[in-house]
Amino acid sequence: MMTRHSSYLLIGVAALASASFNPKVATAFFSPPTSSTINRVTKTQFATPNTSSSLNRSSPSTSSLYSSLSNTNDNDVLGKISAELTELVECTSLVFNYLSKPENQVSVQDVLLACDAVDAASSSSTTTPASNNDDNDDTATKQQQHESYLNQYLSLRQKSHEFDYNAYVKTAEFLSPSRIPRGELPNVQDVTYVVPTTVSSEEESAEATTASAAAVSTEKGEQPLVADCTLENISYNDSPLDKLLLSIFRNLVETHTGGIRSDIPGIKGLLAQGRQYMTMELPDNVTYADHTRAQHTMVKNTLGGLMTPVLPPFYRIFMSGIVPKLGTEYDGKQFGPWFYAPWLTTLVTPIFFGFLVGPSKPNRRSDGQRGGLVVEKCKFLQESGCKGLCLHQCKIPAQEFFKEELGLDLTVRPNFVTQECSWSFGEVPVSVEDDDSFPKGCLVGCESRKIMAERKSTDVLCM
Protein backbone atom coordinates (compact mmCIF):
# COMPACT_ATOMS: atom_id res chain seq x y z
CA MET A 1 0.00 0.00 0.00
CA MET A 2 1.36 3.39 -0.95
CA THR A 3 1.93 5.73 2.00
CA ARG A 4 1.19 9.44 2.03
CA HIS A 5 4.87 10.34 1.62
CA SER A 6 5.24 7.95 -1.29
CA SER A 7 2.26 9.59 -2.96
CA TYR A 8 3.86 12.97 -2.50
CA LEU A 9 7.10 11.75 -4.03
CA LEU A 10 5.19 10.61 -7.11
CA ILE A 11 3.41 13.95 -7.27
CA GLY A 12 6.82 15.59 -6.99
CA VAL A 13 8.01 13.67 -10.03
CA ALA A 14 4.91 14.84 -11.89
CA ALA A 15 5.74 18.37 -10.83
CA LEU A 16 9.19 17.96 -12.31
CA ALA A 17 7.61 17.13 -15.65
CA SER A 18 5.21 20.08 -15.40
CA ALA A 19 8.03 22.47 -14.61
CA SER A 20 9.76 21.71 -17.85
CA PHE A 21 6.79 23.27 -19.66
CA ASN A 22 5.68 25.94 -17.20
CA PRO A 23 8.31 28.16 -15.50
CA LYS A 24 5.73 29.34 -12.96
CA VAL A 25 5.28 25.78 -11.77
CA ALA A 26 9.04 25.47 -11.36
CA THR A 27 9.15 28.66 -9.30
CA ALA A 28 6.30 27.53 -7.08
CA PHE A 29 7.39 23.97 -6.49
CA PHE A 30 11.18 24.03 -6.66
CA SER A 31 12.08 26.82 -4.30
CA PRO A 32 14.77 25.57 -1.88
CA PRO A 33 13.32 24.22 1.35
CA THR A 34 13.79 26.32 4.46
CA SER A 35 16.00 25.25 7.35
CA SER A 36 12.94 24.36 9.40
CA THR A 37 11.72 22.19 6.53
CA ILE A 38 15.01 20.31 6.32
CA ASN A 39 15.16 19.79 10.08
CA ARG A 40 11.56 18.56 10.22
CA VAL A 41 11.90 16.22 7.25
CA THR A 42 15.28 14.88 8.43
CA LYS A 43 13.76 13.98 11.79
CA THR A 44 10.57 12.46 10.45
CA GLN A 45 11.38 11.02 7.02
CA PHE A 46 11.70 7.48 8.34
CA ALA A 47 8.88 7.67 10.86
CA THR A 48 5.72 5.69 10.25
CA PRO A 49 3.20 7.95 8.51
CA ASN A 50 0.40 9.23 10.72
CA THR A 51 -2.63 8.14 8.78
CA SER A 52 -4.99 10.03 11.05
CA SER A 53 -3.58 13.37 9.86
CA SER A 54 -3.95 12.67 6.16
CA LEU A 55 -6.99 13.45 4.09
CA ASN A 56 -9.34 10.60 3.33
CA ARG A 57 -8.46 9.47 -0.20
CA SER A 58 -11.33 7.06 -0.58
CA SER A 59 -14.41 8.05 -2.55
CA PRO A 60 -17.11 8.89 0.03
CA SER A 61 -20.66 9.62 -1.00
CA THR A 62 -21.78 13.22 -1.40
CA SER A 63 -23.95 13.05 1.72
CA SER A 64 -21.18 11.68 3.94
CA LEU A 65 -18.74 14.28 2.65
CA TYR A 66 -21.30 17.05 3.30
CA SER A 67 -21.94 15.67 6.78
CA SER A 68 -18.23 15.53 7.53
CA LEU A 69 -17.66 19.09 6.42
CA SER A 70 -20.72 20.41 8.20
CA ASN A 71 -19.46 18.98 11.49
CA THR A 72 -15.96 20.41 11.11
CA ASN A 73 -14.87 23.93 11.75
CA ASP A 74 -14.02 25.71 8.50
CA ASN A 75 -10.72 26.90 9.94
CA ASP A 76 -9.73 23.32 10.83
CA VAL A 77 -10.47 22.16 7.27
CA LEU A 78 -8.47 25.01 5.78
CA GLY A 79 -5.68 24.34 8.25
CA LYS A 80 -5.50 20.66 7.27
CA ILE A 81 -5.55 21.50 3.58
CA SER A 82 -2.86 24.12 4.09
CA ALA A 83 -0.70 21.65 6.03
CA GLU A 84 -1.14 19.00 3.32
CA LEU A 85 -0.22 21.45 0.55
CA THR A 86 2.78 22.69 2.53
CA GLU A 87 4.05 19.15 2.97
CA LEU A 88 3.43 18.47 -0.72
CA VAL A 89 5.60 21.46 -1.69
CA GLU A 90 8.31 20.41 0.77
CA CYS A 91 8.40 16.83 -0.51
CA THR A 92 8.48 18.08 -4.09
CA SER A 93 11.38 20.36 -3.23
CA LEU A 94 13.26 17.44 -1.69
CA VAL A 95 12.70 15.35 -4.82
CA PHE A 96 14.09 18.13 -6.96
CA ASN A 97 17.10 18.67 -4.69
CA TYR A 98 17.85 14.96 -4.60
CA LEU A 99 17.79 14.66 -8.37
CA SER A 100 19.64 17.80 -9.43
CA LYS A 101 21.34 19.59 -6.59
CA PRO A 102 23.91 22.09 -7.94
CA GLU A 103 27.52 21.02 -7.56
CA ASN A 104 28.53 24.16 -5.65
CA GLN A 105 25.81 23.54 -3.06
CA VAL A 106 26.81 19.98 -2.17
CA SER A 107 28.41 20.08 1.27
CA VAL A 108 29.78 17.73 3.87
CA GLN A 109 26.68 18.48 5.94
CA ASP A 110 24.52 17.06 3.16
CA VAL A 111 26.50 13.84 3.27
CA LEU A 112 26.32 13.56 7.04
CA LEU A 113 22.55 14.14 7.03
CA ALA A 114 22.10 11.50 4.36
CA CYS A 115 24.37 9.11 6.27
CA ASP A 116 22.24 9.59 9.37
CA ALA A 117 19.15 8.93 7.28
CA VAL A 118 20.59 5.68 5.92
CA ASP A 119 21.54 4.58 9.44
CA ALA A 120 18.04 5.41 10.65
CA ALA A 121 16.58 3.39 7.79
CA SER A 122 18.81 0.42 8.60
CA SER A 123 17.86 0.61 12.27
CA SER A 124 14.19 0.97 11.43
CA SER A 125 14.25 -1.99 9.05
CA THR A 126 15.73 -4.25 11.73
CA THR A 127 13.30 -3.19 14.47
CA THR A 128 10.08 -3.06 12.45
CA PRO A 129 7.88 -6.18 12.85
CA ALA A 130 8.10 -8.53 9.89
CA SER A 131 4.34 -8.46 9.48
CA ASN A 132 4.39 -4.80 8.50
CA ASN A 133 5.53 -5.46 4.94
CA ASP A 134 4.34 -2.14 3.54
CA ASP A 135 6.38 -0.12 6.03
CA ASN A 136 9.41 -2.35 5.47
CA ASP A 137 9.19 -1.86 1.72
CA ASP A 138 8.78 1.89 2.19
CA THR A 139 11.80 2.03 4.51
CA ALA A 140 13.93 0.00 2.09
CA THR A 141 12.93 2.31 -0.74
CA LYS A 142 13.92 5.37 1.28
CA GLN A 143 17.25 3.75 2.15
CA GLN A 144 17.92 3.11 -1.54
CA GLN A 145 17.04 6.73 -2.30
CA HIS A 146 19.55 7.99 0.22
CA GLU A 147 22.23 5.58 -0.95
CA SER A 148 21.57 6.94 -4.43
CA TYR A 149 21.95 10.46 -3.06
CA LEU A 150 25.30 9.61 -1.48
CA ASN A 151 26.42 8.12 -4.76
CA GLN A 152 25.26 11.30 -6.51
CA TYR A 153 27.30 13.33 -4.04
CA LEU A 154 30.45 11.42 -4.95
CA SER A 155 29.71 11.88 -8.65
CA LEU A 156 29.13 15.60 -8.20
CA ARG A 157 32.32 16.04 -6.21
CA GLN A 158 34.22 14.35 -9.02
CA LYS A 159 32.78 16.83 -11.52
CA SER A 160 33.62 19.83 -9.36
CA HIS A 161 36.44 22.11 -10.47
CA GLU A 162 37.78 21.78 -6.92
CA PHE A 163 38.01 18.00 -7.27
CA ASP A 164 40.57 16.42 -4.97
CA TYR A 165 41.15 12.77 -5.85
CA ASN A 166 42.77 11.86 -2.53
CA ALA A 167 39.85 13.42 -0.66
CA TYR A 168 37.45 11.46 -2.87
CA VAL A 169 39.22 8.18 -2.04
CA LYS A 170 39.02 8.89 1.70
CA THR A 171 35.34 9.84 1.40
CA ALA A 172 34.57 6.72 -0.60
CA GLU A 173 36.36 4.52 1.94
CA PHE A 174 34.29 6.15 4.69
CA LEU A 175 31.01 5.52 2.86
CA SER A 176 31.77 2.09 1.40
CA PRO A 177 30.86 -0.64 2.00
CA SER A 178 28.83 0.35 5.07
CA ARG A 179 26.57 2.79 3.21
CA ILE A 180 27.34 2.34 -0.49
CA PRO A 181 28.24 -1.02 -2.03
CA ARG A 182 31.69 -0.96 -3.61
CA GLY A 183 30.27 -1.76 -7.02
CA GLU A 184 28.13 1.41 -6.98
CA LEU A 185 31.00 3.84 -6.35
CA PRO A 186 31.78 6.18 -9.27
CA ASN A 187 35.47 5.21 -9.08
CA VAL A 188 36.94 2.19 -7.24
CA GLN A 189 40.52 2.03 -8.45
CA ASP A 190 42.24 3.27 -5.26
CA VAL A 191 39.47 2.57 -2.76
CA THR A 192 40.63 -0.08 -0.30
CA TYR A 193 38.74 -3.33 -0.60
CA VAL A 194 37.27 -4.47 2.72
CA VAL A 195 37.13 -8.27 2.92
CA PRO A 196 34.04 -9.52 4.79
CA THR A 197 35.40 -11.21 7.90
CA THR A 198 34.14 -14.44 9.40
CA VAL A 199 35.88 -16.97 11.60
CA SER A 200 36.63 -19.24 8.67
CA SER A 201 37.78 -16.38 6.43
CA GLU A 202 40.10 -15.10 9.15
CA GLU A 203 41.66 -18.53 9.46
CA GLU A 204 42.05 -18.80 5.68
CA SER A 205 43.57 -15.32 5.56
CA ALA A 206 46.04 -16.25 8.28
CA GLU A 207 47.01 -19.40 6.36
CA ALA A 208 47.48 -17.40 3.16
CA THR A 209 49.63 -14.85 5.00
CA THR A 210 51.76 -17.62 6.47
CA ALA A 211 52.17 -19.23 3.05
CA SER A 212 53.15 -15.89 1.51
CA ALA A 213 55.69 -15.24 4.26
CA ALA A 214 57.17 -18.69 3.79
CA ALA A 215 57.46 -18.15 0.05
CA VAL A 216 59.21 -14.84 0.57
CA SER A 217 61.59 -16.26 3.16
CA THR A 218 62.74 -19.02 0.82
CA GLU A 219 63.94 -16.49 -1.73
CA LYS A 220 66.18 -14.16 0.22
CA GLY A 221 68.06 -11.65 -1.82
CA GLU A 222 65.35 -11.38 -4.46
CA GLN A 223 62.58 -8.83 -4.77
CA PRO A 224 59.77 -9.24 -2.21
CA LEU A 225 56.80 -11.22 -3.42
CA VAL A 226 53.29 -9.85 -3.76
CA ALA A 227 50.46 -11.76 -2.08
CA ASP A 228 48.03 -13.55 -4.39
CA CYS A 229 44.41 -12.44 -4.62
CA THR A 230 42.40 -14.31 -1.98
CA LEU A 231 38.97 -13.63 -3.50
CA GLU A 232 37.10 -16.55 -4.96
CA ASN A 233 37.60 -17.13 -8.68
CA ILE A 234 34.60 -16.50 -10.88
CA SER A 235 33.53 -18.31 -14.04
CA TYR A 236 33.00 -16.45 -17.29
CA ASN A 237 30.19 -17.08 -19.74
CA ASP A 238 31.72 -16.32 -23.11
CA SER A 239 29.33 -15.27 -25.86
CA PRO A 240 29.67 -16.55 -29.43
CA LEU A 241 31.34 -13.23 -30.30
CA ASP A 242 33.84 -13.67 -27.43
CA LYS A 243 34.74 -17.13 -28.66
CA LEU A 244 35.17 -15.92 -32.24
CA LEU A 245 37.37 -12.98 -31.24
CA LEU A 246 39.47 -15.18 -28.95
CA SER A 247 40.04 -17.67 -31.77
CA ILE A 248 41.13 -14.88 -34.13
CA PHE A 249 43.36 -13.38 -31.44
CA ARG A 250 45.08 -16.69 -30.73
CA ASN A 251 45.80 -17.23 -34.40
CA LEU A 252 47.31 -13.75 -34.61
CA VAL A 253 49.46 -14.43 -31.53
CA GLU A 254 50.73 -17.61 -33.14
CA THR A 255 51.66 -15.64 -36.25
CA HIS A 256 53.44 -12.83 -34.40
CA THR A 257 55.36 -15.12 -32.01
CA GLY A 258 56.93 -17.24 -34.70
CA GLY A 259 54.55 -20.18 -34.42
CA ILE A 260 54.00 -20.58 -30.67
CA ARG A 261 50.71 -22.35 -30.11
CA SER A 262 48.90 -24.39 -27.47
CA ASP A 263 46.31 -27.15 -27.53
CA ILE A 264 44.72 -25.87 -24.32
CA PRO A 265 41.28 -24.41 -25.15
CA GLY A 266 40.03 -20.96 -24.32
CA ILE A 267 41.75 -18.13 -22.49
CA LYS A 268 44.07 -20.54 -20.67
CA GLY A 269 45.46 -21.64 -24.01
CA LEU A 270 46.12 -18.01 -24.98
CA LEU A 271 47.90 -17.44 -21.67
CA ALA A 272 49.96 -20.58 -22.22
CA GLN A 273 51.09 -19.14 -25.55
CA GLY A 274 51.93 -15.82 -23.91
CA ARG A 275 53.81 -17.43 -21.02
CA GLN A 276 55.86 -19.58 -23.37
CA TYR A 277 56.81 -16.52 -25.40
CA MET A 278 57.65 -14.46 -22.32
CA THR A 279 59.85 -17.14 -20.71
CA MET A 280 61.48 -18.48 -23.88
CA GLU A 281 65.23 -18.98 -23.79
CA LEU A 282 66.95 -16.11 -25.54
CA PRO A 283 70.15 -15.88 -27.58
CA ASP A 284 73.24 -14.72 -25.71
CA ASN A 285 73.13 -11.26 -27.25
CA VAL A 286 69.47 -10.65 -26.31
CA THR A 287 68.41 -9.62 -22.80
CA TYR A 288 65.01 -10.01 -21.23
CA ALA A 289 64.77 -6.21 -21.17
CA ASP A 290 65.00 -6.35 -24.96
CA HIS A 291 62.49 -9.17 -25.00
CA THR A 292 59.90 -7.15 -23.06
CA ARG A 293 59.87 -4.64 -25.90
CA ALA A 294 59.40 -7.52 -28.32
CA GLN A 295 56.38 -8.63 -26.27
CA HIS A 296 54.90 -5.14 -26.47
CA THR A 297 55.37 -5.10 -30.25
CA MET A 298 53.81 -8.55 -30.59
CA VAL A 299 50.67 -7.52 -28.70
CA LYS A 300 50.32 -4.23 -30.58
CA ASN A 301 50.61 -6.04 -33.91
CA THR A 302 48.02 -8.54 -32.72
CA LEU A 303 45.61 -5.77 -31.65
CA GLY A 304 46.11 -4.04 -34.99
CA GLY A 305 45.27 -7.24 -36.81
CA LEU A 306 42.20 -7.78 -34.67
CA MET A 307 40.88 -4.30 -35.45
CA THR A 308 41.49 -4.83 -39.19
CA PRO A 309 42.91 -2.07 -41.43
CA VAL A 310 39.54 -0.27 -41.42
CA LEU A 311 38.83 0.58 -37.77
CA PRO A 312 42.03 2.44 -36.72
CA PRO A 313 41.78 5.12 -39.48
CA PHE A 314 38.08 5.59 -38.70
CA TYR A 315 38.85 6.00 -34.99
CA ARG A 316 41.73 8.41 -35.62
CA ILE A 317 39.49 10.71 -37.69
CA PHE A 318 36.20 10.67 -35.80
CA MET A 319 37.43 10.12 -32.23
CA SER A 320 40.97 11.47 -32.03
CA GLY A 321 40.63 14.26 -34.59
CA ILE A 322 43.67 13.30 -36.67
CA VAL A 323 43.62 14.62 -40.24
CA PRO A 324 44.11 11.81 -42.79
CA LYS A 325 46.55 12.05 -45.67
CA LEU A 326 44.80 14.31 -48.17
CA GLY A 327 47.80 16.07 -49.65
CA THR A 328 47.37 19.17 -47.48
CA GLU A 329 49.59 20.92 -44.98
CA TYR A 330 47.40 19.55 -42.19
CA ASP A 331 48.01 15.87 -42.97
CA GLY A 332 48.64 13.94 -39.76
CA LYS A 333 47.90 16.91 -37.52
CA GLN A 334 45.75 16.13 -34.49
CA PHE A 335 42.98 18.50 -33.44
CA GLY A 336 41.49 16.13 -30.86
CA PRO A 337 40.74 13.90 -29.16
CA TRP A 338 37.19 15.17 -29.37
CA PHE A 339 35.38 15.71 -26.09
CA TYR A 340 33.17 12.65 -26.59
CA ALA A 341 35.99 10.22 -27.46
CA PRO A 342 36.84 8.89 -23.95
CA TRP A 343 33.21 8.37 -22.98
CA LEU A 344 32.17 6.83 -26.29
CA THR A 345 35.18 4.49 -26.20
CA THR A 346 33.95 3.09 -22.88
CA LEU A 347 30.74 2.03 -24.63
CA VAL A 348 32.52 0.17 -27.43
CA THR A 349 35.46 -1.39 -25.59
CA PRO A 350 33.50 -3.93 -23.46
CA ILE A 351 32.02 -5.45 -26.61
CA PHE A 352 35.33 -6.13 -28.35
CA PHE A 353 37.70 -6.71 -25.42
CA GLY A 354 35.44 -8.67 -23.08
CA PHE A 355 36.89 -11.92 -24.41
CA LEU A 356 40.26 -10.95 -22.85
CA VAL A 357 39.29 -9.24 -19.60
CA GLY A 358 35.72 -10.25 -18.81
CA PRO A 359 32.73 -8.06 -17.85
CA SER A 360 33.28 -4.36 -17.19
CA LYS A 361 31.18 -1.31 -16.38
CA PRO A 362 31.55 2.50 -16.49
CA ASN A 363 33.92 4.01 -13.95
CA ARG A 364 35.09 7.60 -13.62
CA ARG A 365 38.71 8.46 -14.25
CA SER A 366 40.99 9.63 -11.46
CA ASP A 367 40.38 13.24 -12.55
CA GLY A 368 36.66 12.77 -11.95
CA GLN A 369 35.66 12.86 -15.62
CA ARG A 370 33.75 10.27 -17.60
CA GLY A 371 35.76 7.99 -19.83
CA GLY A 372 36.66 5.14 -17.53
CA LEU A 373 35.88 1.44 -17.23
CA VAL A 374 36.41 -0.94 -14.35
CA VAL A 375 36.84 -4.63 -15.09
CA GLU A 376 35.10 -6.29 -12.17
CA LYS A 377 37.51 -9.27 -12.04
CA CYS A 378 39.97 -9.46 -14.86
CA LYS A 379 39.89 -12.76 -16.71
CA PHE A 380 43.43 -12.29 -18.01
CA LEU A 381 44.81 -11.66 -14.51
CA GLN A 382 42.74 -14.27 -12.70
CA GLU A 383 43.65 -17.08 -15.08
CA SER A 384 47.32 -16.13 -15.45
CA GLY A 385 48.19 -15.16 -11.87
CA CYS A 386 51.20 -13.40 -13.38
CA LYS A 387 52.21 -9.76 -13.11
CA GLY A 388 54.64 -10.14 -16.00
CA LEU A 389 51.92 -11.22 -18.43
CA CYS A 390 49.62 -8.49 -17.09
CA LEU A 391 52.29 -5.81 -17.49
CA HIS A 392 53.98 -6.75 -20.77
CA GLN A 393 51.16 -8.44 -22.66
CA CYS A 394 48.26 -6.26 -21.58
CA LYS A 395 48.87 -3.01 -19.67
CA ILE A 396 51.85 -1.44 -21.46
CA PRO A 397 51.07 -2.59 -25.02
CA ALA A 398 47.41 -1.55 -24.69
CA GLN A 399 48.44 1.92 -23.51
CA GLU A 400 50.98 2.27 -26.32
CA PHE A 401 48.56 0.96 -28.95
CA PHE A 402 45.84 3.46 -28.08
CA LYS A 403 48.29 6.36 -28.06
CA GLU A 404 50.38 5.45 -31.10
CA GLU A 405 47.77 3.89 -33.37
CA LEU A 406 44.51 5.50 -32.27
CA GLY A 407 45.67 8.88 -30.93
CA LEU A 408 44.05 8.58 -27.49
CA ASP A 409 45.86 8.34 -24.16
CA LEU A 410 44.99 5.38 -21.98
CA THR A 411 45.87 4.42 -18.42
CA VAL A 412 45.44 0.78 -17.39
CA ARG A 413 45.66 0.17 -13.64
CA PRO A 414 45.33 -3.39 -12.36
CA ASN A 415 44.48 -4.09 -8.72
CA PHE A 416 46.28 -7.26 -7.62
CA VAL A 417 44.32 -7.45 -4.35
CA THR A 418 40.89 -7.66 -6.01
CA GLN A 419 41.93 -8.43 -9.62
CA GLU A 420 39.88 -5.43 -10.72
CA CYS A 421 41.36 -3.34 -13.50
CA SER A 422 40.62 0.31 -14.30
CA TRP A 423 40.86 1.60 -17.87
CA SER A 424 40.88 5.41 -18.09
CA PHE A 425 40.61 6.69 -21.66
CA GLY A 426 42.04 10.15 -22.26
CA GLU A 427 44.24 9.95 -19.15
CA VAL A 428 48.03 10.12 -19.59
CA PRO A 429 49.63 7.01 -18.03
CA VAL A 430 52.39 7.13 -15.43
CA SER A 431 55.47 4.96 -15.99
CA VAL A 432 55.56 1.76 -13.96
CA GLU A 433 58.72 2.94 -12.21
CA ASP A 434 56.91 6.08 -10.98
CA ASP A 435 53.60 4.40 -10.21
CA ASP A 436 53.39 3.79 -6.46
CA SER A 437 50.18 1.79 -6.90
CA PHE A 438 51.99 -0.86 -8.95
CA PRO A 439 53.65 -3.24 -6.45
CA LYS A 440 57.22 -4.43 -6.89
CA GLY A 441 58.01 -8.12 -7.20
CA CYS A 442 56.24 -11.22 -8.52
CA LEU A 443 53.05 -12.76 -7.24
CA VAL A 444 53.52 -15.62 -4.80
CA GLY A 445 51.85 -18.23 -7.00
CA CYS A 446 53.28 -17.02 -10.31
CA GLU A 447 54.06 -19.95 -12.63
CA SER A 448 56.33 -17.83 -14.81
CA ARG A 449 58.64 -17.11 -11.87
CA LYS A 450 58.81 -20.83 -11.12
CA ILE A 451 59.80 -21.57 -14.72
CA MET A 452 62.61 -19.01 -14.56
CA ALA A 453 63.74 -20.36 -11.17
CA GLU A 454 64.14 -23.85 -12.63
CA ARG A 455 66.59 -22.39 -15.14
CA LYS A 456 68.55 -20.74 -12.33
CA SER A 457 67.75 -17.41 -13.93
CA THR A 458 67.70 -14.24 -11.85
CA ASP A 459 65.90 -12.18 -14.50
CA VAL A 460 62.76 -10.43 -13.24
CA LEU A 461 59.95 -10.59 -15.78
CA CYS A 462 57.29 -8.58 -13.99
CA MET A 463 58.90 -5.11 -14.05
GIDARA-V641288 format. One record per helix or strand of 2 or more residues. SS is the DSSP state (@ for helix, = for strand). FROM is the first residue (numbers start at 1). LEN is the number of residues. If there is no record, write none. Layout:
ss=SS from=FROM len=LEN
ss=SS from=FROM len=LEN
This chain:
ss=@ from=4 len=16
ss=@ from=23 len=7
ss=@ from=35 len=10
ss=@ from=51 len=3
ss=@ from=62 len=9
ss=@ from=74 len=27
ss=@ from=103 len=3
ss=@ from=108 len=20
ss=@ from=133 len=27
ss=@ from=165 len=11
ss=@ from=182 len=3
ss=@ from=199 len=19
ss=@ from=240 len=17
ss=@ from=266 len=13
ss=@ from=288 len=31
ss=@ from=341 len=17
ss== from=360 len=3
ss== from=372 len=4
ss=@ from=379 len=6
ss=@ from=387 len=20
ss== from=410 len=5
ss== from=421 len=5
ss=@ from=432 len=3
ss=@ from=447 len=8
